[in-house]
Amino acid sequence: MDKQTFNLTTDPWIKVIERQTNQTRTVSLIELFEHAQDYRQLAGEMHAQDLVVLRFLLAILTTVYSRFDADDEQYDWLITSSDSAQSLVVDEMADETDIQKDLLATWRQLNQAGHFSAAVTTYLKQQTKRFDFFGERPFYQVTTKDYDALVPKNKQIAAGKGQVALKQLNRRISESNNTPALFSPKAGETKNELALDELVRWVMTYQNFTGVTDKTKVVTDEKFSNSAGWPYRLNPVFAKGTSLFETLMLNLILVNKRDEMAPYTLQKPVWEYPTVSAYIDERKQQLQPDNLAALYTTWSRILHIEWDEAGQPTIFSAGIPIFAADNALIEPMTTWRLDKKTNDYRPAVKGLRSLGIAMWRNFGQYVKVRQADDSHEPGIVIWLRTLKEKEIISHSKPLILNSVALISDGNATSQAPAVEVVDDMQLQADVLFDPESADYWPLRIEDTIELTQTIGTDYYHFATDVGRIRNLDVRTFANGMSAKFYEALNEPFKAWLADLTGDDNREEKINLWKQTLESIVVQAVDETLQISSPRDIKGINTEHGILNIFTAKNRLMYNLRQHLKPQKG
């Protein structure tokens, strides 16, 4: 095969949707950053793939704007110790407050300008060799020499072991050689066909959403198990804007809010490591990254691609140790839950059993409702709060929190992708970060959600009664009716959330939702009554007397009235 080149900085490989035409097009890195304000959003094969690309783009932006301000001038508190931009150090005499002010000023100026500055293109041109998919150090891959040096001898390239087929790399198929994917978007030999730009996207995605079926690992002193990709272990959440530029800006975290005394961290994405072995040596220590660029570009595998004369790739993969997720609070794009046994914060990973629970029902995972709560807000929410408190974004700005989760099959030996779940909720900045302490919107919203879920429980009991009357598998039947009921609630509740403002009379708004909720319950019950059978009407004898569709309805309506009593105030 002739020597090829495919440089991510200049060759098109990122799929976007143009704002003006709503058409999809494929662009290079430089084109994307120079015209991000003209694109609505990323538009890859999956939302999970878009999330991976978003984190990759943020790694570049975080690296650039932690070194250069919006006028493309290097911060005066950074000292270049050599000609390389990778050798910057912070001036020991620099004031932490001044550093924070400078970084926030950069964010503000970029946001006001409405586009990124030339520093991004300059950086990409400086790093162009590291972004060549076929380069001497191929992008997101390792060379034959590096691969063979890192794996056991019997796993080296010549042995032909540790291969990953394209149909496995493609997360829309994820087919192993042992188990065919029956409901694949491709069939037959086409499962192993990918255009080069798509291959690049799937290589990046595979590094982030890797299963655990592969057995080859790099050689280490301590034993380890191949881990799933890092975002696969999260419950991802990010802020979504009205353009790709706004989405990138809202998620561009330049100040470390986890440590007010150390707001600045030197950024080091994976491509800035001097060698692959230097990166792997660091990973063998299983230390959590101390900077976002490294975190966003975390590899789960070393990948090597062999190309035959016909231009067909053969991919080799070997696992590398990964850091623990416990208390990895540097990760800003996930919700957390407290393990009360160990007192550790762990990503609140979504599973197959919680597929039907919409984002709004876990509102308290995204916003700290009570100061006494042991919840930990996602870092992206903490960052948005900072922007609002510094008056860099307006109080009335609509903020959309977007969740994208690729959920595994739950099999500990495969963790193959089973389903992709996408959800969002929109709130005004003044509502999400309500300055009022006496009538704090997040607390009132959480109380309203608890009330709504109480009504959901009332409805579940109604469904249970109907299941009993019909002599069905009560649990399965009631779960199905309950799921449909919550589906009917999702869009109206999200619309109610989006309509809230900081100036609202809380009681009036909450009562509006109660009216909507009551109407949805009544409609759901009416639909059940309309298809009632003679058995539903006749009912069954129970220890409490006759139970039929009407007594079940009466019980639900009584509970509904009790729980929806207007608040006095």
C-alpha positions, -999 to +999 in steps of 0.1 A: +000+000+000+013+034-010+022+058+018-010+076+028-018+106+048-050+117+064-045+146+087-074+154+110-064+191+110-070+196+073-089+165+060-127+163+066-138+138+091-162+155+116-199+155+107-218+186+115-252+202+107-250+237+092-273+262+109-283+280+077-292+250+056-298+223+082-277+201+059-250+176+071-215+181+060-181+168+069-153+192+080-117+191+092-106+203+126-094+236+114-126+242+094-147+233+125-130+257+149-130+285+123-167+281+116-181+265+148-206+294+151-221+284+117-228+248+128-258+237+148-243+206+163-222+175+157-239+148+136-220+116+138-234+080+136-244+080+173-250+106+200-223+087+220-199+092+192-207+130+192-200+131+229-166+115+223-158+141+196-171+169+218-147+159+246-119+157+221-126+192+208-128+205+243-094+189+250-080+211+222-097+242+234-089+237+270-052+233+261-051+264+239-070+288+261-052+277+293-021+290+276-033+320+254-059+347+261-086+357+236-061+381+219-038+350+214-012+364+238+004+339+262-006+347+298+021+367+315+021+343+345+032+314+323+069+310+317+083+291+287+112+271+299+121+260+263+110+265+227+082+239+232+048+250+243+046+218+263+073+231+287+053+259+301+053+265+339+034+288+361+054+317+375+058+311+412+051+347+419+018+347+401-013+355+422-040+328+420-068+354+420-052+371+390-049+338+372-086+331+377-095+366+365-075+362+334-090+328+325-125+341+331-117+372+310-106+349+281-139+330+283-159+362+284-141+378+254-144+346+233-181+344+241-187+380+232-167+376+200-189+347+190-160+327+174-127+312+184-095+331+178-066+322+155-047+306+184-066+273+179-056+271+142-020+280+151-019+253+177-033+227+153-007+236+127+021+233+153+008+199+163-001+187+128+022+156+128+003+143+159-030+144+140-020+124+110-039+091+110-011+075+090+018+095+105+050+083+120+031+084+153-004+076+139-033+095+156-049+076+185-028+045+175+007+030+182+033+018+158+042-019+153+074-013+173+055+003+202+028-023+202+053-052+202+073-036+229+043-032+252+025-066+249+037-101+258+058-117+231+031-142+222+006-114+216+028-094+192+016-084+158+032-113+140+013-137+162-020-123+148-037-123+182-058-095+198-076-084+167-107-063+167-129-065+136-144-033+122-179-047+130-168-048+166-152-013+164-184+001+150-205+006+181-237+005+161-230-031+154-206-043+181-205-078+167-180-103+179-168-133+159-188-156+183-222-138+184-238-122+153-256-089+157-291-098+144-305-063+144-275-046+129-278-015+106-255-034+081-256-069+068-231-095+056-196-083+045-207-047+046-204-049+084-167-048+080-167-018+056-159+017+068-149+049+049-117+064+063-134+094+079-159+071+096-131+048+107-114+077+125-146+085+143-151+049+154-115+046+166-120+075+189-154+062+200-139+027+207-113+042+229-141+057+250-168+031+248-148-001+249-163-034+261-143-060+279-143-089+256-107-086+245-080-104+264-047-089+253-031-065+277+001-045+280+028-060+303+026-047+338+042-056+371+007-058+388-021-078+373-051-059+360-084-065+342-092-048+309-115-019+317-144-005+299-138+029+283-139+059+306-171+076+295-188+042+295-184+043+332-202+076+336-237+090+335-226+117+310-241+152+311-231+183+293-245+218+284-260+222+250-261+255+232-280+268+201-248+264+180-218+242+181-197+273+192-221+279+221-220+242+231-182+242+231-181+275+251-205+264+278-185+232+284-151+250+281-140+249+317-110+271+322-110+275+360-106+246+384-136+253+408-128+222+428-098+241+444-102+278+447-066+282+458-054+264+427-076+275+398-051+267+371-039+233+359-014+227+331-031+208+303-016+177+287-037+159+261-025+124+251-008+136+218+015+159+238+032+131+256+067+128+242+063+091+234+036+064+236+057+045+262+058+077+284+020+078+283+016+041+291+042+043+319+020+070+335-011+050+330+004+020+347+005+041+379-033+043+376-033+079+388-064+100+381-056+127+356-050+162+371-061+181+340-092+180+317-073+176+284-057+144+297-090+132+310-109+139+278-084+120+257-080+090+280-073+058+261-087+025+272-065+005+247-034+007+226-046+003+190-024-006+161-037-007+125-021-029+098-030-019+062-029-045+034-021-038-002-058-034-009-061-007+017-080-029+042-072-024+079-065-051+105-068-037+140-049-049+170-060-040+205-044-044+240-058-031+273-040-006+295-046+000+332-071+027+340-076+049+371-104+043+396-137+061+392-142+066+429-139+103+439-126+111+404-143+145+408-121+161+382-146+145+357-171+173+351-195+154+328-212+130+351-237+128+380-225+112+412-238+091+440-224+086+475-215+051+485-225+053+522-205+022+531-172+036+518-181+073+518-168+075+482-185+094+454-190+072+423-205+080+389-243+074+390-241+050+360-274+043+343-284+006+338-309-013+318-333-013+348-333+025+350-339+031+313-374+045+318-364+070+344-362+104+327-335+129+336-359+153+354-369+126+379-333+127+391-332+165+393-313+164+427-284+146+410-278+176+388-284+205+412-277+206+449-311+211+464-302+213+501-269+223+515-271+194+539-275+169+511-246+146+505-250+149+467-222+162+445-231+184+416-216+176+382-186+198+375-203+213+344-231+225+366-206+240+391-189+258+361-222+272+348-230+284+383-196+303+382-204+319+349-238+330+362-224+343+395-197+363+377-224+377+354-207+363+324-239+347+312-272+364+318-296+355+345-324+348+320-302+326+298-319+292+290-295+264+300-300+230+285-284+200+303-281+171+279-275+135+289-262+109+265-256+074+279-245+043+260-257+016+283-240-018+283-257-052+284-247-056+320-227-087+313-195-085+333-176-104+306-186-084+276-202-050+285-214-048+249-235-017+240-272-025+245-290+008+241-283+045+238-303+069+259-306+106+252-324+131+274-324+167+283-339+194+305-339+231+301-340+257+329-333+294+330-300+303+347-319+322+374-340+291+382-311+266+382-289+289+403-317+307+422-302+335+444-333+334+466-328+315+498-363+319+512-381+304+482-353+286+465-365+273+431-344+241+431-359+230+464-395+238+452-388+219+420-375+189+439-406+190+462-428+191+431-410+161+416-415+142+448-452+150+447-453+140+411-437+107+419-461+102+448-489+105+422-470+081+400-471+056+429-508+061+433-512+054+396-490+023+400-514+010+427-543+016+403-525-004+376-519-031+402-556-032+410-565-035+373-539-063+369-555-082+398-590-078+384-578-091+350-559-120+366-526-110+349-490-110+360-496-080+382-460-067+384-454-069+347-487-053+338-484-025+364-448-017+354-460-014+318-489+009+326-466+030+350-440+034+322-466+047+298-479+071+325-444+085+330-439+088+293-470+110+292-456+131+320-421+137+304-428+164+278-453+184+299-430+185+329-400+195+308-421+222+293-431+234+327-394+235+339-383+254+308-411+280+314-400+289+350-383+322+357-367+336+387-394+362+391-423+337+392-447+333+421-437+298+431-471+287+443-489+298+412-464+279+390-465+248+411-503+248+411-503+251+373-482+219+372-506+202+396-535+210+373-516+195+343-507+165+364-543+159+374-555+162+338-529+136+327-540+112+355-577+116+346-569+110+309-549+079+316-577+065+338-604+073+312-584+055+285-583+024+308-621+026+314-628+029+277-614-005+270-627-021+302-642-056+298-672-072+315-647-088+340-633-053+348-669-041+356-679-072+375-647-072+395-633-098+420-639-106+456-611-095+480-607-095+517-618-058+516-648-065+494-655-061+457-626-048+436-636-036+401-625-010+377-647+017+394-636+010+429-600+011+417-606+044+400-623+058+431-594+049+453-570+065+428-591+097+427-593+099+464-555+096+467-550+122+439-572+147+457-554+142+490-520+146+475-528+175+452-544+197+479-535+234+472-507+247+493-516+274+518-495+305+516 
